[in-house]
Amino acid sequence: MKAFNTTFAGTLLAGEVAGQRLDVFIAGDDEGAKATVAELVSSGELRPLDVGPLRRARELEGFQFLLMTVQDRLGFDWAGALKIIS
């Protein structure tokens, strides 16, 4: 199971960035466990996004590395987040 790793702690505590509710990406092979984590995410007024099986954890880690690089270069002070807008 992988979740919460694309959100910095301070941003997670705030629950939003720029007025947008945070997305929490969830990857795992156990559907029941993913449902439990999704309920936890929802109870914190965040939006759970099931990204598929645990093998997607590598992509989530790549997202976080990219986010860390961009935040540092733009001086965002670790207060950003990844958001899926539809």
ChimeraX attribute file (.defattr): number of C-alpha atoms within 10 A of each C-alpha:
attribute: neighborCount
match mode: 1-to-1
recipient: residues
	/A:1	15
	/A:2	21
	/A:3	21
	/A:4	16
	/A:5	15
	/A:6	23
	/A:7	22
	/A:8	16
	/A:9	13
	/A:10	12
	/A:11	15
	/A:12	21
	/A:13	10
	/A:14	11
	/A:15	18
	/A:16	18
	/A:17	15
	/A:18	9
	/A:19	7
	/A:20	12
	/A:21	16
	/A:22	25
	/A:23	24
	/A:24	27
	/A:25	24
	/A:26	25
	/A:27	24
	/A:28	19
	/A:29	13
	/A:30	11
	/A:31	14
	/A:32	10
	/A:33	13
	/A:34	22
	/A:35	14
	/A:36	11
	/A:37	21
	/A:38	21
	/A:39	15
	/A:40	13
	/A:41	21
	/A:42	14
	/A:43	10
	/A:44	13
	/A:45	14
	/A:46	19
	/A:47	18
	/A:48	21
	/A:49	16
	/A:50	17
	/A:51	18
	/A:52	15
	/A:53	16
	/A:54	16
	/A:55	14
	/A:56	16
	/A:57	20
	/A:58	11
	/A:59	12
	/A:60	21
	/A:61	14
	/A:62	13
	/A:63	15
	/A:64	17
	/A:65	13
	/A:66	12
	/A:67	19
	/A:68	18
	/A:69	12
	/A:70	14
	/A:71	16
	/A:72	11
	/A:73	10
	/A:74	8
	/A:75	10
	/A:76	11
	/A:77	10
	/A:78	16
	/A:79	17
	/A:80	21
	/A:81	22
	/A:82	15
	/A:83	15
	/A:84	8
	/A:85	6
	/A:86	3
